[in-house]
Amino acid sequence: MSLAHGRPYLAIPGPSVMPDRVLREMHRAAPNIYEGDLMDMTASLYPDLRRVARTEHSVAIYICNGHGTWEASLANVAAPGDRVLVAVNGNFGKGWADTARKLGIEVEIVDHGLREAIDPARVAEALAADSAHRIKAVMAVHVDTSTSIRNDIAALRRAMDEAGHPALLMADCIASLGCDRFEMDAWGVDVMIAASQKGLMTPPGLGFVFISPKAEEARRALPRVSPYWDWAPRIAPEIYSNQFCGTAPTHHLFGLRAALDMIHEEGMENIWSRHETLARALWAACDAWGQGGVLELNMPDPVRRSHAVTAARLGPPDASRLRAWCETQAGVTLGIGLGMVPPTDPAWHGFFRFGHMGHINAHMMLGLIGTVEAGFCALDIAHGAGGTGAAARVIAGAAGGNASA
Ligand SMILES: *Cc1c(COP(=O)(O)O)cnc(C)c1O
């Protein structure tokens, strides 16, 4: 008998759980796109997006997914033949680098493998070797969703400054914005990209590019930019439709309005600590399970782990068996492993990921953990006892002891 009937829970690293409030706001008749409420509502999104990213700079909104923002960000700062440096520790860093290469940009990679955070000293070394200052941008993923490593973006900026290199600093925050602390201006980031379907709790379909004045200057120096990706008309529109290079993504914008209201009602500091506490509860469970079995987290160093996604390793084929059991028997979908080995390799069935970004709370995390523990038992997967209890203690220790707080 399956116990999956009830509300399903998609615990993968994006798309994330969509709040009913976001969906309700989208459930409406088509609005007038030439005048009226839509204009004011759209204008209200920009300051609230800036507050999420802790920036005073410009933000362009695109109708696209994360891959679109990879291309948008590059199209405005580098021409074919220009050079960029990409610090990589996972599939998403590789993907952004591939996009650059396909645009005709020369790419230098500083590869950190799959289990280590980006080392700013190695990036500084590569910049020091570039005495002609050919490198136009240093690119890094804040949280690489495949390895769940959270890189220190502020330290990268310090390394660039110490090297005296003028390159732009570009960060992919698609998996981290609205989950992990990110401070664009204080950290000296020139271009930051994000998408709607992760920490921003809105269906896939909106991409965001945040742009410092220095990056705007780099755009102005390019001979040409492909018209759809050009951020200049989007951040300084002459008419409303310039913001979207055509018809506005009307319903996504209404959904985003509700999501931003929810985000700022809770507050960025509270959101970051909620994600951190829930992540620590999950890691405590995983540590307990790992004591008596083979489960292991991909990123050994907790200091540089994401608070929004956790990549784990289990002997093949148990990760795939566990995912199937949780989905069909309990209504929880876990994420597949990404970028560890090719999908054709039998070892592929030994990797999986927990998504815990956005609209999730303590009971959802405890349900996820309890379900995985039940799956271990049902499938006879060796594991240490007490995972769910360890997680409950982390949550008990962090949540208010007082029933009203
Ligand atoms: C999800 C994700 C992407 C890709 O986003 P898509 O919407 O699937 O194109 C890129 N980078 C990071 C860090 C991501 O988490």
The ligand as a Gaussian input file, in Angstrom:
#p B3LYP/6-31G(d) Opt

LIG

0 1
 C       19.222000      25.968000     -11.371000
 C       20.548000      26.603000     -11.626000
 C       20.947000      27.049000     -12.899000
 C       20.148000      26.784000     -14.132000
 O       18.872000      27.251000     -14.081000
 P       17.805000      26.785000     -15.194000
 O       16.609000      27.583000     -14.804000
 O       17.635000      25.314000     -15.050000
 O       18.339000      27.161000     -16.521000
 C       22.150000      27.707000     -13.007000
 N       22.948000      27.902000     -11.951000
 C       22.609000      27.478000     -10.714000
 C       23.540000      27.717000      -9.577000
 C       21.411000      26.795000     -10.527000
 O       21.080000      26.349000      -9.300000

